[in-house]
Amino acid sequence: MPQLNPAPWFIILMFSWLIFLTIIPPKVLSHTFTNEPNMLNTQKTKPEPWNWPWY
């Protein structure tokens, strides 16, 4: 059963993790966000009551 031989698959696994951990993160982290987060107003506004007529 050749699929049980771990020799070629272990090397493929190690190279794929090497690529995932060394090449891809700098490329992903180099992207910039278009909208910088802004601080929201910390003062809470007083909610106005509803004046709906309930019949």
N, C-alpha and C positions, 0 to 999 in steps of 0.2 A: 504494500500500500504506500505509494510514493507521497501521498498528502501528509503522512505522519512524520516525514523527514523535516526537522525544524531548521536545518542549516540554511537554506536559501531564504526562508521566511523571516528568520530572526534578523538577518542583515537588512532585508527590506524594511522591517519594523524599525530598526535602529536608524536607518537613513531617513525614513519618513519623519520620525520624531526629531531628528537633527534639523531637518528642514523646518518643521513646525516651530521649533523652539529658537532657532537662530535667524532665519530669513524672514519669516512671516510677521513676527511681532514688531520689528522696527517699521515695516511697511504699513502696518495697521496704525501704529501710534504716530506716524508722521502726518496723518490726515488731520485737518483742522476743522473745527466746528464752524458753521456759518453764523450761528447765533450764540453769542456769549451769554451765559446765564446772568440775569439781573436779580438783585435783591428785591423781594417783594415788600410792599409797605407793611410795616409791623403793626400799625394801628388798625384795630378792627373797627369796621363801620357798624353802627347800630342798625339792626334790621328794622325795616318799617313793617308794621302789621298790615295784613291783607284787609282790604275793605270790601270784600266781596259780599254781596247779600246772600245769605244762606236761607233759602225758602224751604 
